[in-house]
Amino acid sequence: MIKNLATLAALALSTMGLHAQQTWTLQQCLDYAAEHNIQVQKSRITEQEAEQTLLQSKAALFPSLSASVSQGLSYRPFQEATTIVQNGMATTSNKKVTENGSYGVNASWTIWDGGVNRKNIEAARLAGDIAATQTAQSLNTIQEQIAQLYVQILYTTESCNVNSQLAATAQQQLDRARERYAVGDLARADVAQLESQLAQAKYDVVNAQTQVAGYKRQLKELLQIDISQEFDVAGEELSDERAMALVPDKQEVYNAALQQRPEIRAAELQTQSADLQLNIAKRGYLPTIGMSAGIGDSHYTASEESFGEQMKRNLNGSVGLNISVPIFDNRRTRTAIEKAKLQRTNAQLDLINQQTTLGSNIENIWLQATTAQQRFVAAKVAVESQETNYELINEQFKAGLKNIVDLLQARDNLLQAQQSRLQSKYTTILNTQLLHFYEGGIMGL
């Protein structure tokens, strides 16, 4: 009892510590979701239900025992005499109100049912394995969603930083333009355009911050974190070198995924279960052998004998052996067999479909990773070029050699190049990690 209380206390303190922290690493998010996500918890309940079904299937091999007690009260106001036959003995009574009772203990045991009971144990064990793989599948899905949201938060945060820098530059440009306007070196329309640029830059910052908050809310929902709890990610900006890591070969990833992905394992187990159900259905043609035994007693108030004497005389026992041979069952067994065959075919098709879907998902992730990596290489060059161009035009604008249209166009080109670089960078990193995850690795950044 003390040990259990200590365990509960430690768990409570651990949970409180996680709730109290303000920043979460990706690994902490994954670990917390594995214990608290509702979908994962419900999958574990399904596992426990399958375990109870297995225990019940095992118990079916043993005899069953039941006890019964029956008490009755009779009232015959217009009969002068009543004859009751009980346990082979006739008793006549003139009493209008009589009471009788019977007591019994009965046992039954299915000695042989064609082996169905033992096959049911195998089926229940398979169902437990399937439930375990479905839990693993739910956990994998949650982990992928968490990783995608986590990376999206990092990407949007870095994008927000870029927008903030551009907003600061836009503020400087506006300040310089106002100085030039004050001395008559710049038109009021040009100042208005720069004011519009600054307003747009600030809007982009607020919009990015709103997106970050939205992604954090979605991540909190996956983690089942209460709305009152503070939450933020602890991840830092990922280096550009991470985006240049080698992308795993899609065929190697697929071959590894076929061996360890839970959705494939679940489909394989479903095929085995369908084969087992077909085997069980065929056993409907076999005979069934059962044994029964019982002991009973009774009493009747109309008898002249005492309660104890009646219980002694009426005590009886029985034992029986029954054999049931199916001859014509209105095609029930045949129908069960044909349906089991169809279910087996359906399970085989599901397995093929899961393999095809897995291959398609891996190829899609691989295509996104390789394409984004190539775009990232090109985007880095574009950003460097646009930064140089923007700085040059900005200096020329300050010197009065470039107009406001050239400046705004350069700013838009730079912003587009930077956003393309960030998007391709984080898309590459995310999909590369997903490929490693499908290959059997640990989800991480």
C-alpha positions as CSV (number, residue, x, y, z in Angstrom):
1,M,0.0,0.0,0.0
2,I,2.8,2.4,0.9
3,K,4.7,1.5,-2.2
4,N,1.6,2.2,-4.3
5,L,1.1,5.6,-2.7
6,A,4.7,6.5,-3.3
7,T,4.4,5.6,-6.9
8,L,1.2,7.7,-7.3
9,A,2.9,10.6,-5.6
10,A,6.0,10.4,-7.8
11,L,3.7,10.3,-10.9
12,A,1.7,13.3,-9.7
13,L,4.9,15.3,-9.0
14,S,6.2,14.4,-12.4
15,T,3.0,15.6,-14.1
16,M,3.0,18.8,-12.1
17,G,6.6,19.4,-13.1
18,L,5.7,19.0,-16.8
19,H,2.8,21.4,-16.4
20,A,4.8,23.9,-14.6
21,Q,7.6,24.2,-17.2
22,Q,7.2,26.9,-19.8
23,T,9.3,25.5,-22.6
24,W,9.1,22.0,-24.1
25,T,11.6,20.1,-26.2
26,L,10.3,17.9,-29.0
27,Q,11.3,14.8,-27.0
28,Q,9.4,16.0,-24.0
29,C,6.3,16.6,-26.2
30,L,6.6,13.0,-27.6
31,D,7.0,11.4,-24.2
32,Y,4.1,13.4,-22.6
33,A,1.8,12.6,-25.5
34,A,2.6,8.9,-25.2
35,E,1.1,8.9,-21.7
36,H,-1.6,11.6,-21.9
37,N,-3.0,11.7,-25.4
38,I,-6.7,10.5,-25.4
39,Q,-6.5,8.5,-28.6
40,V,-3.4,6.6,-27.3
41,Q,-5.1,6.0,-23.9
42,K,-8.2,4.6,-25.6
43,S,-6.1,2.3,-27.7
44,R,-4.5,0.9,-24.5
45,I,-8.0,0.3,-23.1
46,T,-8.7,-1.8,-26.2
47,E,-5.6,-3.8,-25.4
48,Q,-6.9,-4.4,-21.8
49,E,-10.3,-5.5,-23.2
50,A,-8.5,-8.0,-25.5
51,E,-6.6,-9.3,-22.5
52,Q,-9.9,-9.9,-20.7
53,T,-11.3,-11.7,-23.7
54,L,-8.2,-14.0,-23.7
55,L,-8.7,-14.8,-20.0
56,Q,-12.4,-15.7,-20.7
57,S,-11.4,-17.9,-23.6
58,K,-9.0,-19.8,-21.5
59,A,-11.6,-20.2,-18.7
60,A,-14.0,-21.8,-21.2
61,L,-11.8,-24.9,-21.1
62,F,-12.9,-25.6,-17.5
63,P,-16.2,-26.8,-16.2
64,S,-18.9,-24.4,-15.1
65,L,-20.7,-24.6,-11.8
66,S,-23.9,-22.9,-10.7
67,A,-26.2,-23.1,-7.7
68,S,-30.0,-22.4,-7.6
69,V,-32.6,-21.8,-4.9
70,S,-36.3,-21.7,-5.6
71,Q,-39.1,-20.9,-3.2
72,G,-42.8,-21.0,-4.0
73,L,-46.1,-20.1,-2.3
74,S,-49.4,-21.6,-3.4
75,Y,-53.0,-20.6,-2.5
76,R,-56.0,-22.7,-3.5
77,P,-59.1,-21.4,-1.7
78,F,-61.7,-23.6,-3.4
79,Q,-59.9,-27.0,-3.5
80,E,-60.5,-29.5,-0.7
81,A,-57.4,-31.5,-1.5
82,T,-54.2,-30.9,-3.5
83,T,-51.8,-33.6,-4.7
84,I,-48.2,-32.5,-5.4
85,V,-45.7,-34.9,-7.1
86,Q,-42.2,-33.9,-6.0
87,N,-39.0,-35.9,-6.6
88,G,-41.1,-38.9,-7.5
89,M,-43.2,-38.7,-4.3
90,A,-46.9,-37.8,-4.2
91,T,-48.2,-35.7,-1.3
92,T,-51.8,-34.9,-0.6
93,S,-52.8,-32.0,1.5
94,N,-56.0,-30.2,2.5
95,K,-54.1,-26.9,3.3
96,K,-55.1,-24.0,1.2
97,V,-51.8,-22.3,1.5
98,T,-48.7,-24.3,0.9
99,E,-45.0,-23.5,0.5
100,N,-42.3,-25.5,-1.3
101,G,-38.6,-25.0,-2.0
102,S,-36.0,-26.7,-4.1
103,Y,-32.2,-26.4,-4.1
104,G,-29.6,-27.5,-6.6
105,V,-26.0,-27.4,-7.6
106,N,-25.2,-28.1,-11.3
107,A,-22.0,-28.5,-13.2
108,S,-21.4,-28.8,-16.9
109,W,-18.2,-29.4,-19.0
110,T,-17.6,-29.4,-22.7
111,I,-15.1,-32.2,-23.1
112,W,-14.7,-31.8,-26.8
113,D,-16.2,-29.2,-29.2
114,G,-14.0,-29.9,-32.2
115,G,-11.2,-27.9,-30.8
116,V,-13.1,-24.6,-31.1
117,N,-12.3,-23.5,-27.6
118,R,-8.6,-23.8,-28.0
119,K,-8.8,-22.1,-31.4
120,N,-10.7,-19.3,-29.7
121,I,-7.8,-18.9,-27.3
122,E,-5.5,-18.4,-30.3
123,A,-7.9,-16.0,-31.8
124,A,-8.1,-14.0,-28.6
125,R,-4.3,-13.9,-28.4
126,L,-4.1,-12.6,-31.9
127,A,-6.7,-10.0,-31.1
128,G,-4.5,-8.8,-28.3
129,D,-1.5,-8.6,-30.6
130,I,-3.6,-6.6,-33.1
131,A,-4.7,-4.2,-30.4
132,A,-1.1,-3.7,-29.4
133,T,-0.1,-2.8,-33.0
134,Q,-3.0,-0.5,-33.3
135,T,-1.8,1.3,-30.1
136,A,1.6,1.6,-31.7
137,Q,0.0,2.9,-34.9
138,S,-1.9,5.6,-33.0
139,L,1.3,6.6,-31.2
140,N,3.2,6.9,-34.5
141,T,0.4,9.0,-35.9
142,I,0.5,11.3,-32.9
143,Q,4.3,11.6,-33.0
144,E,4.2,12.5,-36.7
145,Q,1.6,15.2,-36.0
146,I,3.6,16.6,-33.1
147,A,6.8,16.7,-35.1
148,Q,5.0,18.5,-38.0
149,L,3.5,21.1,-35.7
150,Y,6.8,21.5,-33.8
151,V,8.7,22.1,-37.0
152,Q,6.0,24.4,-38.2
153,I,6.3,26.5,-35.0
154,L,10.1,26.7,-35.6
155,Y,9.6,27.7,-39.2
156,T,7.0,30.4,-38.5
157,T,9.0,31.7,-35.6
158,E,12.1,32.2,-37.8
159,S,9.8,33.7,-40.5
160,C,8.5,36.1,-37.9
161,N,12.1,37.1,-37.0
162,V,12.8,37.8,-40.7
163,N,9.6,40.0,-40.9
164,S,10.7,41.8,-37.7
165,Q,14.1,42.7,-39.2
166,L,12.4,43.9,-42.4
167,A,10.0,46.0,-40.3
168,A,12.9,47.5,-38.5
169,T,14.6,48.4,-41.8
170,A,11.3,49.8,-43.1
171,Q,11.1,52.0,-40.0
172,Q,14.6,53.3,-40.7
173,Q,13.7,54.0,-44.3
174,L,10.6,55.9,-43.2
175,D,12.5,58.0,-40.7
176,R,15.1,58.9,-43.4
177,A,12.3,59.7,-45.9
178,R,10.7,62.0,-43.5
179,E,13.9,63.8,-43.0
180,R,14.3,64.2,-46.7
181,Y,10.7,65.3,-47.0
182,A,11.2,68.0,-44.4
183,V,14.0,69.6,-46.4
184,G,12.0,69.2,-49.6
185,D,14.1,66.4,-51.1
186,L,11.3,63.9,-51.3
187,A,7.7,64.0,-52.4
188,R,4.9,63.4,-49.9
189,A,3.6,60.5,-52.0
190,D,6.9,58.7,-51.6
191,V,6.7,59.1,-47.8
192,A,3.2,57.7,-47.9
193,Q,4.4,54.6,-49.8
194,L,7.1,54.0,-47.2
195,E,4.4,54.4,-44.4
196,S,2.4,51.8,-46.2
197,Q,5.5,49.6,-46.4
198,L,6.0,49.8,-42.7
199,A,2.4,49.1,-42.0
200,Q,2.5,46.0,-44.2
201,A,5.8,44.9,-42.5
202,K,4.2,45.2,-39.1
203,Y,1.1,43.3,-40.3
204,D,3.4,40.5,-41.5
205,V,4.9,40.3,-38.1
206,V,1.6,40.2,-36.3
207,N,0.3,37.6,-38.8
208,A,3.3,35.4,-38.2
209,Q,2.9,35.7,-34.4
210,T,-0.7,34.7,-34.8
211,Q,0.2,31.7,-36.8
212,V,2.8,30.6,-34.2
213,A,0.1,31.0,-31.4
214,G,-2.3,28.9,-33.5
215,Y,0.3,26.1,-34.0
216,K,1.1,26.1,-30.3
217,R,-2.6,25.8,-29.5
218,Q,-2.9,22.7,-31.8
219,L,0.2,21.2,-30.2
220,K,-1.3,21.7,-26.7
221,E,-4.4,20.0,-27.9
222,L,-2.5,16.9,-29.0
223,L,-0.7,16.9,-25.7
224,Q,-4.0,17.3,-23.8
225,I,-2.6,20.3,-22.0
226,D,-5.2,22.5,-20.3
227,I,-5.9,26.0,-21.6
228,S,-4.8,27.5,-18.3
229,Q,-1.3,26.1,-18.6
230,E,1.5,28.2,-20.1
231,F,3.2,26.5,-23.1
232,D,6.1,27.3,-25.4
233,V,8.6,25.2,-27.4
234,A,12.3,25.1,-26.4
235,G,13.6,24.5,-29.9
236,E,16.1,26.9,-31.4
237,E,16.5,27.8,-35.1
238,L,17.8,24.8,-37.0
239,S,21.0,25.3,-38.9
240,D,21.2,25.4,-42.6
241,E,23.5,22.4,-42.5
242,R,20.6,20.2,-41.2
243,A,18.8,20.8,-44.5
244,M,21.8,19.6,-46.4
245,A,21.9,16.2,-44.7
246,L,21.7,13.1,-46.9
247,V,18.2,12.1,-47.7
248,P,17.6,8.4,-47.1
249,D,17.0,6.1,-50.1
250,K,13.3,5.6,-50.5
251,Q,13.6,1.9,-51.4
252,E,15.7,1.2,-48.3
253,V,13.2,3.1,-46.1
254,Y,10.3,1.1,-47.6
255,N,12.0,-2.3,-47.1
256,A,12.7,-1.4,-43.5
257,A,9.2,0.0,-42.9
258,L,7.7,-3.3,-44.2
259,Q,9.5,-5.1,-41.4
260,Q,8.6,-2.9,-38.4
261,R,5.7,-0.5,-39.2
262,P,2.7,-1.3,-36.9
263,E,0.1,-0.8,-39.7
264,I,1.8,-3.5,-41.8
265,R,2.1,-5.8,-38.8
266,A,-1.6,-5.2,-37.9
267,A,-2.7,-6.1,-41.4
268,E,-0.6,-9.3,-41.3
269,L,-2.1,-10.3,-38.0
270,Q,-5.6,-9.6,-39.4
271,T,-4.8,-12.1,-42.2
272,Q,-3.7,-14.7,-39.7
273,S,-6.8,-14.0,-37.7
274,A,-9.0,-14.5,-40.8
275,D,-7.2,-17.9,-41.5
276,L,-7.9,-18.9,-37.9
277,Q,-11.6,-17.9,-38.2
278,L,-11.9,-20.1,-41.3
279,N,-10.4,-23.0,-39.3
280,I,-12.9,-22.4,-36.5
281,A,-15.8,-22.3,-39.0
282,K,-14.8,-25.7,-40.5
283,R,-14.9,-27.3,-37.1
284,G,-18.7,-26.7,-37.0
285,Y,-18.9,-30.1,-38.8
286,L,-17.3,-32.0,-35.9
287,P,-19.3,-33.6,-33.0
288,T,-19.5,-32.1,-29.5
289,I,-19.1,-34.1,-26.3
290,G,-20.2,-32.7,-23.0
291,M,-20.7,-33.9,-19.4
292,S,-23.2,-32.6,-16.8
293,A,-23.7,-33.4,-13.1
294,G,-26.0,-32.1,-10.4
295,I,-27.2,-32.5,-6.9
296,G,-30.6,-31.4,-5.7
297,D,-33.0,-31.3,-2.8
298,S,-36.5,-30.0,-1.9
299,H,-39.2,-29.7,0.7
300,Y,-43.0,-29.1,0.8
301,T,-45.0,-27.8,3.8
302,A,-48.0,-30.0,2.9
303,S,-46.0,-33.1,3.8
304,E,-46.5,-34.7,7.2
305,E,-42.7,-35.2,7.4
306,S,-40.5,-32.7,9.0
307,F,-38.2,-30.3,7.0
308,G,-35.1,-32.3,7.9
309,E,-36.7,-35.6,7.1
310,Q,-37.8,-34.3,3.7
311,M,-34.4,-32.9,2.9
312,K,-32.9,-36.2,3.7
313,R,-35.3,-38.3,1.6
314,N,-35.4,-35.9,-1.4
315,L,-31.7,-35.5,-1.7
316,N,-30.7,-36.7,-5.2
317,G,-27.8,-36.6,-7.6
318,S,-27.3,-37.0,-11.3
319,V,-24.6,-37.3,-13.9
320,G,-24.9,-37.4,-17.7
321,L,-22.9,-37.6,-20.9
322,N,-24.2,-36.1,-24.1
323,I,-22.9,-36.3,-27.6
324,S,-24.1,-33.9,-30.3
325,V,-23.4,-34.8,-34.0
326,P,-24.4,-32.2,-36.5
327,I,-26.2,-33.7,-39.5
328,F,-28.3,-30.9,-41.0
329,D,-27.9,-27.4,-39.6
330,N,-29.8,-25.4,-42.2
331,R,-26.5,-24.5,-43.9
332,R,-25.2,-22.5,-40.9
333,T,-21.8,-24.1,-40.9
334,R,-21.4,-23.9,-44.7
335,T,-22.4,-20.2,-44.6
336,A,-19.9,-19.5,-41.8
337,I,-17.1,-21.2,-43.8
338,E,-17.9,-19.2,-47.0
339,K,-18.1,-15.9,-45.0
340,A,-14.8,-16.7,-43.3
341,K,-13.2,-17.3,-46.8
342,L,-14.5,-13.9,-47.9
343,Q,-13.1,-12.3,-44.8
344,R,-9.7,-13.9,-45.4
345,T,-9.7,-12.5,-49.0
346,N,-10.7,-9.1,-47.6
347,A,-7.8,-9.2,-45.0
348,Q,-5.3,-10.1,-47.8
349,L,-6.5,-7.2,-49.9
350,D,-6.2,-4.9,-46.8
351,L,-2.6,-6.0,-46.4
352,I,-1.8,-5.3,-50.0
353,N,-3.5,-1.9,-49.7
354,Q,-1.5,-1.1,-46.6
355,Q,1.7,-2.0,-48.3
356,T,0.8,0.2,-51.3
357,T,-0.2,3.1,-49.1
358,L,3.0,2.8,-47.1
359,G,5.0,2.9,-50.3
360,S,3.1,5.8,-51.7
361,N,3.5,7.8,-48.4
362,I,7.3,7.1,-48.3
363,E,7.7,8.1,-51.9
364,N,5.8,11.3,-51.3
365,I,7.9,12.2,-48.3
366,W,11.0,11.4,-50.2
367,L,10.0,13.5,-53.2
368,Q,9.2,16.5,-50.8
369,A,12.5,16.1,-49.1
370,T,14.6,15.9,-52.3
371,T,12.7,18.6,-54.1
372,A,12.8,20.9,-51.0
373,Q,16.5,20.3,-50.6
374,Q,17.2,21.3,-54.2
375,R,15.0,24.4,-53.8
376,F,16.9,25.2,-50.6
377,V,20.2,25.2,-52.5
378,A,18.8,27.6,-55.1
379,A,17.0,29.7,-52.5
380,K,20.3,30.3,-50.5
381,V,21.9,31.8,-53.6
382,A,18.8,33.8,-54.3
383,V,18.7,35.3,-50.8
384,E,22.4,36.3,-50.9
385,S,21.8,38.0,-54.3
386,Q,18.6,39.7,-53.2
387,E,20.2,40.9,-49.9
388,T,23.1,42.5,-51.8
389,N,20.6,44.0,-54.3
390,Y,18.4,45.4,-51.5
391,E,21.3,46.9,-49.6
392,L,22.6,48.5,-52.7
393,I,19.2,50.0,-53.7
394,N,18.6,51.1,-50.1
395,E,21.9,53.0,-50.2
396,Q,21.1,54.5,-53.5
397,F,17.7,55.5,-52.3
398,K,19.2,57.3,-49.3
399,A,21.5,59.1,-51.8
400,G,18.5,60.0,-54.0
401,L,19.7,57.8,-56.9
402,K,16.8,55.3,-56.7
403,N,13.1,56.0,-56.4
404,I,10.6,54.5,-54.0
405,V,9.3,52.0,-56.5
406,D,12.7,50.4,-56.9
407,L,13.1,50.2,-53.2
408,L,9.8,48.5,-52.6
409,Q,10.4,46.1,-55.4
410,A,13.7,45.1,-54.0
411,R,12.2,44.7,-50.6
412,D,9.5,42.4,-51.9
413,N,12.0,40.3,-53.9
414,L,14.1,39.9,-50.7
415,L,11.2,38.9,-48.6
416,Q,10.0,36.3,-51.2
417,A,13.5,34.8,-51.4
418,Q,13.9,34.6,-47.6
419,Q,10.5,32.9,-47.2
420,S,11.3,30.4,-50.0
421,R,14.6,29.6,-48.2
422,L,12.9,29.1,-44.9
423,Q,10.1,27.0,-46.3
424,S,12.4,24.7,-48.3
425,K,14.8,24.4,-45.3
426,Y,12.2,23.3,-42.8
427,T,10.4,21.1,-45.4
428,T,13.7,19.3,-46.1
429,I,14.5,18.8,-42.4
430,L,11.0,17.6,-41.5
431,N,10.7,15.1,-44.3
432,T,14.2,13.8,-43.9
433,Q,13.4,13.1,-40.2
434,L,10.1,11.4,-41.2
435,L,12.0,9.1,-43.5
436,H,14.3,8.1,-40.7
437,F,11.3,7.6,-38.5
438,Y,9.6,5.3,-41.1
439,E,12.9,3.4,-41.3
440,G,12.7,2.6,-37.6
441,G,14.6,5.5,-36.1
442,I,13.5,7.8,-33.3
443,M,11.6,11.0,-34.1
444,G,13.8,13.9,-33.4
445,L,15.3,17.2,-34.7
